[in-house]
Amino acid sequence: MLKLKDLKEIKNHILSSENPLFFYDADCDGCCSFLLAYKAAGKGNGVFVKGSPILDINYLNKIEEFSPDKIFVFDKPLISQEFIDKAKIPIVWVDHHSYIDRNSVFYYNPMRYKNPKKMSTTYWIYKSVGGPIWIAALGCVADYHIPDFIAKFEKEYPDLWSKNIKDPGDALFKTQLGYMVKLIGFLFKDKTKKVKENIQLLQQIKSPYEILKGNSVNGSVLLKRALEIEKKYNKILQQALKEKSKKGLLVFTYIDNKHSLTKELSNELLYYNPKKVIIVARFKDDEVVMSLRSRTRPILPVLNKILLQFENAYCGGHELACGATVKKEDYIDFIKKFQSYLGKNYYK
């Protein structure tokens, strides 16, 4: 739980910056965190970080491009110390993944405190600077979290919510807000140039209905693009739903060099298979990119142990929802090792 002092400091950092540069994770939580901060600041530039859990020196060129006076990093579990050292600009990092040590950075993470609550990064930015409540609710629900301000949101947008929703899975798959989470996620699944265009359009959106109903020029473009990806997603989802689990583990693999849909697929498969551990794996070039999900069995600690046995493998995320990447030639061995952990008393 971030303290009031933390929230005030984050707000001061955002409002005092003359030319902020925002780096954020390429998903709904990261995007909504950026949108809230950008609207509060009224200025700045945003850069989404896609395909890796780490912000590293490959993004130093963005500092040269935008010449910021302050850098903000939202919803990224890792920042390389080399990036921090070479940036030579104050960095404000707001995150909710596992706490790690870094020098020379303003780091706000509820995981550093005892008994932290699993709130999204969007939640903390909203509590810090406020902003449109529909953006805040969108980012929270996207990260499997029903925020304490949901009653206020429901009062303002009753048609986007459903009464008696208590489970984040129901929020995602039984409400219009949840459907909008899916649409926003799809907007990050295209080529980099088009994703940049999508973000620029999102920055101008003032109402959720612009996207859900396409009742503005910008909203209509975004809705059309999201529906194009949704069509491909639904086709893969139908294949995934036919997959049978083995000993508590459901593994679904597909090949796609263009669209990474593993996160969305794993979330939906977990909703329909709440007692299973889910692995959705996408074969891309010489790597296998995976999203792993579970309701009760911690996954990230297992990955941290197993991936030490493989070269050029890495993982990141939360205990029950995370991602991992291994080389294609290591994938079968990885699955076997992961399955072996399911049969042990490791989780008890």
Helices and strands as residue ranges (DSSP letters): H 4-16, E 20-25, H 28-41, E 45-49, E 54-55, G 57-59, H 60-66, E 70-74, E 78-79, H 81-87, E 91-94, E 106-108, G 110-112, H 121-129, H 133-142, H 150-156, G 158-160, H 168-173, H 176-186, H 192-202, H 208-212, H 217-241, E 249-255, H 262-272, E 277-284, E 287-293, H 300-306, G 307-309, E 314-317, E 321-327, G 328-330, H 331-342
